[in-house]
């Protein structure tokens, strides 16, 4: 058996404890790495060894276990010591057996402890691990006036528990996978078994299995880039991120699939269309009427972040296209810098301020904003470098960018705005029209795990489009987006004889 395991790339646990510990010391670099510890002791006169990682072991729990083992007498552990410990003497819930040293190494590096006993061909894995973790807090990017204040953390088991708390459905599946030949990062694929499209679930799991990379230090972002179909250079996000358990649970009920990656507080929701990125929990934490108003304001702001600057530039370049009532639009006096140059400088300035606030201590961020707004902007206007209208419209466009719920979509929209500014400056009205059509065609050709990115606008679905435009009351009929092909609807659409076959 040992030779068969060796040829298969696995080394079985041997009966000789010294041989096992010698191999484990070599595999894990025990003695070279200070945080991987091997403690040898006796249990009722039988030699044993305990392998664990310092800092990932719950000292309180494991001290109680060791105290209990130290009190065992020889007759209680002789003959089938491992079996007796497993079924009788280890008062702990999370305990299992492994048969190879590679499994021992993998488990120990994940946090559990391994107990090897002389004369036994298996090792006991005791999951008394503990991770450095912060308390669940409300996410900064998804704050609401009223509602739950808990949010996902960097610990995977905490995140799955937050979802389980909201969906106590026995058909909720949390399938554990791993990726990264060196990092062996834990990844959970979460879905409702009787709702999510099985083809979508199988496709996601297959893509995760095919990840071939050393490690995933960037956690969920690396997973997204490795499993998302299409070009890496497409700036539009084809998955949605959330740090709110209530948002994640709602998408599960619709038929979406979630991907949770250990060490990340952001959960991936897929598929995701353009309009999924425009939704926010605050709309559903207020009354439907208020929610409709908030959504309308958000849509207007996002549209302004895309088209306000190109349209104003177009009007300033070709004032003859404006009706007399809008004759006030456009600069009243020439500036030292061309308008397109002013807008490009303004775009760079906004990003410079944003990056400066990220890399600045919290107490100084307000000071940076004041310096950028009052000193740089006002002085640039006073000396004639910038037209006042450029500062005004650039500020409005920036506000529209910041009110976009999805940070990833807001950055993609900024690139689109920059593109429309350039083509408008180069070709005027035809450039703006062709540029806008090009962006729409590009988005219409984009797909998120088989779902058209502009659905329900393209292809058009009026029933779903009404729910996008108007925040509807909380549904009581469990109507799910047809583009996801949820399993319950899929079953109804298949004739009964076909299902039996």
C-alpha positions as CSV (number, residue, x, y, z in Angstrom):
1,X,0.0,0.0,0.0
2,X,2.8,2.4,0.8
3,X,4.5,1.7,-2.5
4,X,1.2,2.3,-4.4
5,X,0.7,5.6,-2.5
6,X,4.3,6.7,-3.3
7,X,3.8,6.1,-7.0
8,X,0.6,8.1,-6.9
9,X,2.5,11.0,-5.4
10,X,1.2,10.4,-1.9
11,X,3.1,9.2,1.2
12,X,1.0,7.1,3.6
13,X,1.2,7.6,7.3
14,X,3.5,4.8,8.6
15,X,3.3,2.8,11.8
16,X,6.7,4.1,12.9
17,X,6.2,7.5,14.6
18,X,9.8,8.5,14.2
19,X,9.7,7.9,10.4
20,X,6.6,10.1,10.2
21,X,8.0,12.9,12.2
22,X,11.3,12.9,10.3
23,X,9.4,13.2,7.0
24,X,7.2,15.9,8.3
25,X,10.2,17.9,9.6
26,X,11.7,17.8,6.2
27,X,8.4,18.7,4.4
28,X,7.5,21.6,6.6
29,X,11.0,22.9,7.5
30,X,10.4,22.4,11.2
31,X,13.4,23.9,13.0
32,X,13.8,26.5,10.2
33,X,10.4,28.1,10.5
34,X,9.8,29.2,14.1
35,X,6.0,29.1,13.8
36,X,5.5,25.5,12.9
37,X,5.8,23.3,16.0
38,X,6.1,19.6,16.7
39,X,5.5,18.5,20.2
40,X,6.2,14.8,21.2
41,X,4.6,13.4,24.3
42,X,2.9,10.2,25.6
43,X,-0.8,9.3,26.0
44,X,-1.2,6.5,28.5
45,X,2.3,5.3,27.8
46,X,1.9,5.4,24.0
47,X,4.2,7.8,22.1
48,X,2.4,10.6,20.2
49,X,3.3,13.7,18.3
50,X,1.3,16.9,17.9
51,X,1.8,19.1,14.9
52,X,0.4,22.7,14.7
53,X,1.0,26.3,13.6
54,X,1.6,28.8,16.3
55,X,-0.9,31.6,16.0
56,X,-3.6,29.5,14.3
57,X,-4.4,27.3,17.3
58,X,-7.1,28.1,19.9
59,X,-4.9,27.7,23.0
60,X,-7.8,27.5,25.4
61,X,-9.6,24.7,23.6
62,X,-6.5,22.7,22.9
63,X,-5.2,23.0,26.5
64,X,-8.4,21.4,27.7
65,X,-8.0,18.6,25.1
66,X,-4.4,17.9,26.2
67,X,-5.4,18.0,29.8
68,X,-7.9,15.3,29.1
69,X,-5.4,13.2,27.2
70,X,-2.8,13.5,29.9
71,X,-5.3,11.8,32.4
72,X,-5.8,8.7,30.3
73,X,-4.4,5.4,31.6
74,X,-2.4,2.8,29.7
75,X,-5.2,0.3,29.5
76,X,-7.5,3.0,28.0
77,X,-5.4,3.5,24.9
78,X,-3.5,0.2,24.3
79,X,-4.8,-1.8,21.3
80,X,-6.5,0.4,18.7
81,X,-5.4,3.6,20.4
82,X,-6.4,5.8,17.5
83,X,-9.9,4.3,17.3
84,X,-10.4,4.7,21.0
85,X,-9.3,8.3,20.9
86,X,-11.5,9.1,18.0
87,X,-14.7,7.5,19.3
88,X,-14.3,7.8,23.0
89,X,-11.6,10.0,24.5
90,X,-11.4,13.2,22.4
91,X,-14.3,15.4,23.6
92,X,-14.4,17.6,20.5
93,X,-16.8,17.9,17.6
94,X,-14.5,18.8,14.6
95,X,-12.2,15.8,14.3
96,X,-11.4,13.6,11.4
97,X,-8.8,11.0,10.1
98,X,-6.3,11.3,7.2
99,X,-4.1,8.6,5.8
100,X,-1.3,10.5,4.0
101,X,1.4,12.9,5.1
102,X,0.4,15.3,2.3
103,X,-3.0,15.6,3.8
104,X,-1.5,16.2,7.2
105,X,0.6,19.0,5.9
106,X,-2.3,20.6,4.0
107,X,-4.6,20.5,7.1
108,X,-2.0,21.8,9.5
109,X,-1.1,24.7,7.2
110,X,-4.8,25.6,7.1
111,X,-4.9,25.9,10.9
112,X,-6.1,22.5,12.4
113,X,-3.8,20.4,14.5
114,X,-2.5,16.9,13.6
115,X,-2.1,14.1,16.2
116,X,0.1,11.1,15.2
117,X,0.3,8.0,17.3
118,X,3.0,5.4,17.3
119,X,1.8,2.1,15.7
120,X,-1.1,3.7,13.8
121,X,-1.4,4.2,10.0
122,X,-3.7,7.3,10.2
123,X,-3.5,10.7,11.8
124,X,-6.2,12.6,13.7
125,X,-7.0,16.1,12.5
126,X,-8.4,18.3,15.3
127,X,-9.9,21.5,14.0
128,X,-9.3,23.8,17.0
129,X,-8.0,26.6,14.8
130,X,-8.5,30.3,15.3
131,X,-7.8,33.1,12.8
132,X,-6.9,36.7,13.4
133,X,-10.3,38.4,12.6
134,X,-12.0,41.7,13.0
135,X,-15.7,42.0,14.1
136,X,-18.4,42.2,11.4
137,X,-18.9,45.9,10.6
138,X,-21.0,47.8,8.2
139,X,-19.2,48.1,4.8
140,X,-17.9,51.6,4.0
141,X,-19.0,51.3,0.3
142,X,-22.6,50.1,1.0
143,X,-23.8,52.1,4.0
144,X,-27.5,52.5,4.6
145,X,-29.4,54.9,6.9
146,X,-31.4,52.0,8.4
147,X,-30.8,48.3,8.3
148,X,-28.3,45.7,9.5
149,X,-24.8,46.9,10.4
150,X,-23.0,43.6,10.0
151,X,-20.8,42.9,7.0
152,X,-18.5,40.2,5.7
153,X,-15.0,39.8,7.1
154,X,-11.8,38.2,6.0
155,X,-12.6,34.9,7.6
156,X,-14.5,32.4,5.4
157,X,-16.4,30.5,8.0
158,X,-17.8,33.8,9.5
159,X,-19.1,34.8,6.1
160,X,-20.9,31.5,5.4
161,X,-22.5,31.8,8.9
162,X,-23.8,35.3,8.1
163,X,-25.5,33.9,5.0
164,X,-26.8,30.8,6.8
165,X,-28.3,33.1,9.4
166,X,-30.5,34.8,6.7
167,X,-31.3,31.7,4.6
168,X,-32.2,28.7,6.8
169,X,-32.9,26.6,3.8
170,X,-31.6,23.0,3.8
171,X,-31.1,23.3,0.0
172,X,-28.6,26.1,0.4
173,X,-25.3,24.6,-0.7
174,X,-21.8,25.8,0.4
175,X,-19.3,23.7,-1.7
176,X,-15.7,24.1,-0.6
177,X,-13.0,24.1,-3.2
178,X,-9.3,25.1,-3.4
179,X,-7.2,27.0,-5.9
180,X,-3.5,27.9,-6.0
181,X,-0.8,25.2,-6.0
182,X,1.1,27.0,-3.2
183,X,-1.5,29.2,-1.5
184,X,-4.2,26.5,-1.5
185,X,-6.8,29.2,-1.0
186,X,-10.2,28.0,0.2
187,X,-13.1,29.0,-2.1
188,X,-16.8,28.4,-1.4
189,X,-19.3,28.2,-4.2
190,X,-22.7,29.1,-2.7
191,X,-26.1,28.6,-4.4
192,X,-29.7,27.4,-3.8
193,X,-29.8,23.9,-5.1
194,X,-33.4,24.1,-6.3
195,X,-33.2,27.6,-7.8
196,X,-29.8,28.2,-9.4
197,X,-29.3,27.0,-13.0
198,X,-27.3,23.8,-12.7
199,X,-25.4,24.5,-15.9
200,X,-24.3,27.8,-14.4
201,X,-23.2,26.1,-11.2
202,X,-21.3,23.4,-13.0
203,X,-19.6,25.9,-15.3
204,X,-18.4,28.0,-12.3
205,X,-17.0,25.0,-10.5
206,X,-15.3,23.8,-13.6
207,X,-13.6,27.2,-14.1
208,X,-12.4,27.2,-10.5
209,X,-11.0,23.7,-10.9
210,X,-9.1,24.8,-14.0
211,X,-7.3,27.6,-12.1
212,X,-3.6,26.9,-12.6
213,X,-1.5,29.4,-10.6
214,X,0.9,29.5,-7.7
215,X,-1.3,31.6,-5.4
216,X,-4.2,34.0,-5.0
217,X,-2.8,36.8,-2.8
218,X,-5.4,39.2,-4.3
219,X,-8.1,36.8,-3.3
220,X,-11.5,37.5,-4.9
221,X,-10.1,39.8,-7.6
222,X,-7.6,37.2,-8.8
223,X,-10.4,34.6,-8.9
224,X,-12.6,37.0,-10.9
225,X,-10.0,37.5,-13.6
226,X,-9.2,33.8,-13.8
227,X,-12.8,32.6,-14.2
228,X,-14.6,35.5,-16.0
229,X,-15.0,34.8,-19.7
230,X,-14.0,37.4,-22.3
231,X,-11.2,39.9,-22.6
232,X,-9.1,40.9,-19.6
233,X,-9.1,44.5,-21.0
234,X,-12.8,45.0,-20.9
235,X,-13.2,47.6,-18.2
236,X,-16.8,46.8,-17.4
237,X,-17.2,44.5,-14.4
238,X,-19.0,41.3,-15.3
239,X,-19.4,40.2,-11.7
240,X,-20.8,42.2,-8.8
241,X,-19.1,42.6,-5.4
242,X,-20.9,43.0,-2.1
243,X,-19.9,43.1,1.5
244,X,-23.5,43.0,2.8
245,X,-24.9,39.6,3.8
246,X,-28.5,40.8,3.1
247,X,-27.6,41.7,-0.5
248,X,-25.9,38.4,-1.0
249,X,-28.9,36.5,0.3
250,X,-31.3,38.4,-1.9
251,X,-29.2,37.5,-5.0
252,X,-29.2,33.8,-4.0
253,X,-33.0,33.9,-3.9
254,X,-33.0,35.3,-7.5
255,X,-30.9,32.4,-8.7
256,X,-27.4,33.9,-8.7
257,X,-24.3,32.0,-7.6
258,X,-21.9,33.4,-5.0
259,X,-18.2,32.9,-4.7
260,X,-16.6,33.4,-1.3
261,X,-12.8,33.5,-1.1
262,X,-10.9,33.1,2.2
263,X,-9.1,36.3,3.4
264,X,-11.5,38.6,1.5
265,X,-14.6,40.4,2.8
266,X,-16.0,40.9,-0.7
267,X,-18.4,38.2,-2.1
268,X,-18.6,37.7,-5.9
269,X,-22.2,37.7,-7.3
270,X,-22.6,36.2,-10.8
271,X,-23.9,36.6,-13.4
272,X,-24.2,40.4,-13.2
273,X,-25.6,42.8,-15.8
274,X,-24.9,46.6,-16.2
275,X,-28.1,47.3,-14.2
276,X,-27.2,45.1,-11.3
277,X,-24.3,47.5,-10.6
278,X,-26.8,50.4,-10.3
279,X,-28.7,48.9,-7.4
280,X,-28.2,49.8,-3.8
281,X,-29.6,48.4,-0.6
282,X,-30.7,51.9,0.6
283,X,-33.5,51.9,-2.1
284,X,-35.0,48.8,-0.4
285,X,-34.5,50.2,3.2
286,X,-36.9,53.0,2.4
287,X,-40.5,53.0,1.3
288,X,-41.2,52.1,-2.3
289,X,-42.0,55.8,-3.2
290,X,-38.8,57.0,-1.6
291,X,-36.9,54.1,-3.3
292,X,-38.2,55.2,-6.7
293,X,-37.0,58.7,-6.1
294,X,-33.5,57.6,-4.9
295,X,-33.2,55.3,-7.9
296,X,-34.2,58.1,-10.3
297,X,-31.6,60.4,-8.8
298,X,-29.0,57.7,-9.1
299,X,-29.7,57.0,-12.7
300,X,-29.6,60.7,-13.6
301,X,-26.3,61.1,-11.7
302,X,-24.8,58.1,-13.6
303,X,-26.0,59.5,-16.9
304,X,-24.5,62.9,-16.0
305,X,-21.2,61.2,-15.2
306,X,-21.2,59.7,-18.7
307,X,-22.6,62.4,-21.0
308,X,-22.6,65.8,-19.3
309,X,-19.0,66.7,-20.2
310,X,-19.1,65.5,-23.8
311,X,-22.4,67.2,-24.4
312,X,-21.2,70.5,-23.0
313,X,-18.0,70.3,-25.0
314,X,-20.1,69.7,-28.1
315,X,-22.3,72.7,-27.4
316,X,-19.2,74.9,-26.7
317,X,-17.6,73.8,-30.0
318,X,-20.7,74.1,-32.1
319,X,-23.0,76.8,-30.4
320,X,-25.1,76.9,-33.6
321,X,-26.8,73.5,-32.6
322,X,-28.3,75.1,-29.5
323,X,-31.7,76.6,-29.4
324,X,-31.9,80.3,-28.4
325,X,-33.1,79.4,-24.9
326,X,-29.9,77.6,-24.2
327,X,-27.6,80.2,-25.6
328,X,-26.1,80.8,-22.2
329,X,-24.2,77.4,-22.4
330,X,-20.6,77.7,-23.3
331,X,-17.6,79.8,-22.2
332,X,-18.0,83.6,-22.2
333,X,-14.4,84.3,-22.7
334,X,-11.5,82.3,-24.1
335,X,-9.0,80.6,-21.8
336,X,-5.3,80.0,-22.2
337,X,-5.9,76.2,-22.5
338,X,-8.2,74.6,-25.1
339,X,-11.4,73.1,-23.7
340,X,-10.5,69.5,-24.3
341,X,-7.2,70.1,-22.5
342,X,-9.0,71.6,-19.6
343,X,-11.3,68.6,-19.3
344,X,-8.3,66.2,-19.6
345,X,-6.5,68.1,-16.8
346,X,-9.7,68.1,-14.7
347,X,-10.0,64.3,-15.1
348,X,-6.4,63.8,-14.0
349,X,-6.9,66.2,-11.1
350,X,-9.9,64.4,-9.8
351,X,-8.0,61.1,-9.9
352,X,-5.0,62.7,-8.2
353,X,-7.2,64.0,-5.4
354,X,-8.9,60.6,-5.0
355,X,-5.6,58.7,-4.8
356,X,-4.2,61.3,-2.5
357,X,-7.1,60.8,0.0
358,X,-6.6,57.0,-0.2
359,X,-2.9,57.3,0.8
360,X,-3.4,60.0,3.3
361,X,-4.2,59.6,7.1
362,X,-7.9,60.0,7.8
363,X,-7.4,63.2,9.7
364,X,-5.9,65.0,6.7
365,X,-8.3,63.9,4.0
366,X,-10.6,66.9,4.6
367,X,-7.7,69.3,4.3
368,X,-6.7,67.7,1.0
369,X,-10.2,68.2,-0.4
370,X,-10.2,71.8,0.7
371,X,-6.8,72.5,-0.9
372,X,-7.9,70.9,-4.2
373,X,-11.3,72.6,-4.3
374,X,-10.5,76.1,-3.1
375,X,-6.8,76.7,-3.9
376,X,-6.2,74.7,-7.1
377,X,-9.7,75.2,-8.7
378,X,-10.3,78.8,-7.7
379,X,-6.8,80.0,-8.6
380,X,-6.9,78.2,-12.0
381,X,-10.1,80.1,-12.8
382,X,-8.8,83.5,-11.6
383,X,-5.6,83.4,-13.6
384,X,-7.5,82.4,-16.8
385,X,-6.3,78.9,-17.2
386,X,-9.7,77.3,-16.8
387,X,-13.2,78.4,-17.7
388,X,-15.6,78.5,-14.7
389,X,-18.0,76.2,-16.5
390,X,-15.4,73.5,-16.8
391,X,-14.9,73.4,-13.1
392,X,-18.7,73.3,-12.5
393,X,-19.5,70.5,-15.0
394,X,-16.4,68.5,-14.1
395,X,-17.6,68.6,-10.4
396,X,-21.1,67.5,-11.3
397,X,-19.7,64.6,-13.4
398,X,-17.4,63.6,-10.5
399,X,-20.4,63.6,-8.1
400,X,-22.2,61.3,-10.6
401,X,-19.2,59.0,-10.5
402,X,-19.1,58.9,-6.7
403,X,-22.8,58.1,-6.4
404,X,-22.5,55.0,-8.6
405,X,-23.0,52.1,-6.2
406,X,-20.5,49.9,-7.9
407,X,-16.9,51.2,-7.6
408,X,-15.8,49.0,-10.5
409,X,-18.6,50.4,-12.8
410,X,-17.8,54.0,-11.8
411,X,-14.2,53.6,-12.9
412,X,-15.3,52.0,-16.2
413,X,-17.8,54.8,-16.8
414,X,-14.9,57.3,-16.3
415,X,-13.0,55.7,-19.1
416,X,-16.1,55.9,-21.3
417,X,-16.5,59.6,-20.5
418,X,-12.8,60.2,-21.3
419,X,-13.3,58.3,-24.6
420,X,-16.4,60.3,-25.6
421,X,-14.6,63.6,-24.8
422,X,-11.7,62.7,-27.1
423,X,-13.9,61.6,-30.0
424,X,-16.2,64.6,-29.6
425,X,-13.2,67.0,-29.6
426,X,-11.8,65.3,-32.8
427,X,-15.0,64.8,-34.9
428,X,-17.7,67.0,-33.3
429,X,-21.3,65.8,-33.6
430,X,-20.5,62.7,-35.7
431,X,-17.8,61.7,-33.3
432,X,-20.1,62.0,-30.3
433,X,-22.9,59.9,-32.0
434,X,-20.5,57.3,-33.4
435,X,-18.7,57.1,-30.0
436,X,-21.9,56.6,-28.1
437,X,-23.1,53.9,-30.6
438,X,-19.8,52.2,-30.3
439,X,-20.0,52.0,-26.6
440,X,-23.6,50.6,-26.7
441,X,-22.6,48.0,-29.3
442,X,-19.6,47.0,-27.2
443,X,-21.8,46.6,-24.1
444,X,-24.5,44.7,-26.1
445,X,-21.8,42.2,-27.2
446,X,-20.5,41.7,-23.7
447,X,-21.9,38.8,-21.7
448,X,-21.6,37.8,-18.1
449,X,-21.5,34.0,-17.8
450,X,-23.9,33.7,-20.8
451,X,-26.3,36.6,-19.7
452,X,-26.3,39.6,-22.1
453,X,-24.7,42.5,-20.2
454,X,-27.5,45.0,-21.1
455,X,-30.4,42.7,-20.3
456,X,-33.3,43.6,-19.9
457,X,-32.7,46.5,-22.3
458,X,-31.0,44.5,-25.0
459,X,-32.6,42.1,-25.6
460,X,-35.6,44.0,-24.4
461,X,-37.8,42.6,-21.7
462,X,-40.5,45.1,-20.5
463,X,-41.5,43.1,-17.4
464,X,-37.9,43.1,-16.1
465,X,-37.2,46.6,-17.4
466,X,-40.0,48.0,-15.2
467,X,-38.3,46.6,-12.1
468,X,-35.0,48.1,-13.2
469,X,-36.5,51.6,-13.7
470,X,-38.9,51.5,-10.7
471,X,-38.1,50.1,-7.3
472,X,-41.0,47.8,-6.9
473,X,-42.5,46.7,-3.5
474,X,-41.0,43.6,-1.9
475,X,-42.1,40.7,-4.1
476,X,-44.4,38.1,-2.7
477,X,-44.6,35.9,-5.8
478,X,-40.9,34.9,-6.0
479,X,-40.5,36.1,-9.6
480,X,-36.9,35.5,-10.6
481,X,-35.0,37.1,-13.5
482,X,-35.7,34.9,-16.6
483,X,-32.2,35.6,-18.0
484,X,-30.7,33.5,-15.1
485,X,-32.8,30.5,-16.2
486,X,-33.6,29.6,-12.6
487,X,-34.0,25.9,-12.0
488,X,-37.6,26.0,-10.9
489,X,-38.7,27.8,-14.1
490,X,-36.4,25.5,-16.1
491,X,-38.2,22.5,-14.8
492,X,-41.6,23.9,-15.7
493,X,-40.5,24.6,-19.2
494,X,-39.3,21.0,-19.8
495,X,-42.1,18.5,-20.8
496,X,-42.7,15.7,-18.3
497,X,-41.7,12.8,-20.7
498,X,-38.4,14.6,-21.4
499,X,-37.7,14.8,-17.7
500,X,-38.3,11.1,-17.2
501,X,-35.9,10.2,-19.9
